[in-house]
């Protein structure tokens, strides 16, 4: 797979989109981010954060304290990507009525 397609897949994945949009607001600790996103398993969130960190979009800041504290934030590159994803998400929300109407019209045309 071409490298840019792989990054595009990471950024536009179900959890990638939600992580990027959430981190646009502010840095989050893992448990806060999980609550903010909702319905994501710990394993999937961990994998998503590691992937986005590897791609240079998310910064992981582990503080050497007891108990351990890890904060996640966007890098400059991640902020750019998140802004683009947020625009697409906003468009989707604004045009949902039109999408639902199109689906209904399609289903009616295809019905026996």
Beta strands, then each sheet from edge to edge (+ up, - down):
strand 1: 28-29
strand 2: 58-63
strand 3: 69-74
sheet 1: 1+ 3- 2+
end
